[in-house]
């Protein structure tokens, strides 16, 4: 999974969802528009995702790509520290 602070929603790889037995809701299809303007559609699925020891339950979108994206619907709930020069990130500590 990639972290994308510009993505509105979290996108799960379709292949992983199938392996885990997560079924898409065919009547819930959404159009996705990339930063470059390309468009594709994705179906929604109800799932539970664990990130930084927290459980996130809800609707996520399934995409036919190898890597998924953790978007702001999850990232807005956690504090992260991005260290660009070192190319890493970690949970932010609070004073």
C-alpha positions in Angstrom: 0.0 0.0 0.0 1.1 3.5 -0.8 0.4 6.5 1.3 -1.2 9.3 -0.7 -2.2 12.5 1.1 -3.9 13.7 -2.0 -6.2 10.8 -2.5 -9.7 11.2 -1.1 -10.3 7.5 -0.5 -8.5 4.3 0.1 -8.1 2.0 -2.8 -7.5 -1.8 -2.3 -6.0 -4.0 -5.0 -8.7 -6.2 -6.5 -6.4 -9.3 -6.5 -5.8 -8.9 -2.7 -9.6 -8.4 -2.1 -10.3 -11.6 -4.0 -7.7 -13.6 -2.0 -9.3 -12.4 1.3 -12.8 -13.1 0.1 -13.9 -9.5 0.0 -16.6 -9.1 -2.6 -17.3 -5.9 -4.4 -20.8 -4.3 -4.5 -21.4 -4.3 -8.3 -24.2 -1.7 -8.0 -21.8 0.8 -6.3 -19.4 1.9 -9.0 -17.4 5.2 -8.8 -15.4 7.1 -11.4 -11.9 7.8 -10.4 -9.9 10.7 -11.9 -6.1 10.8 -11.6 -4.0 13.8 -11.1 -3.1 13.7 -14.8 -6.8 13.5 -15.8 -7.1 9.9 -16.8 -10.3 8.2 -15.7 -11.3 4.7 -14.6 -14.1 3.1 -12.6 -13.9 1.1 -9.4 -16.4 -0.8 -7.4 -16.9 -0.4 -3.7 -16.5 -3.1 -1.0 -17.0 -3.2 2.7 -13.9 -4.2 4.5 -11.8 -3.8 7.6 -8.3 -2.4 7.3 -5.7 -2.3 10.1 -3.2 0.5 9.9 -0.8 1.6 12.7 -2.6 -0.7 15.1 -6.0 0.9 14.4 -9.0 -0.7 12.7 -10.8 1.1 10.0 -14.1 -0.4 8.9 -16.1 0.9 6.0 -16.3 1.3 2.3 -13.2 1.1 0.2 -12.8 1.0 -3.6 -11.3 -1.9 -5.5 -8.8 -1.2 -8.2 -7.2 -3.5 -10.8 -3.6 -2.5 -9.8 -0.8 -4.3 -7.9 -0.5 -1.6 -5.3 -3.3 -0.1 -3.2 -3.4 3.5 -1.8 -4.2 4.6 1.7 -6.0 7.9 1.3 -7.2 10.7 3.4 -10.3 8.8 4.7 -7.7 6.9 6.8 -4.8 9.3 6.9 -6.9 12.1 8.5 -7.3 9.9 11.5 -3.6 9.4 12.3 -0.6 11.6 13.0 2.3 10.9 10.7 5.8 12.4 10.3 7.1 12.4 6.8 10.9 12.6 6.5 11.5 13.4 2.8 15.3 13.6 2.9 15.5 10.2 4.5 12.6 8.8 2.3 10.7 7.4 5.3 7.7 8.1 7.5 6.7 7.1 11.0 3.9 7.6 13.5 4.2 11.2 14.9 4.9 11.4 18.6 2.9 13.9 20.6 4.6 16.0 23.3 
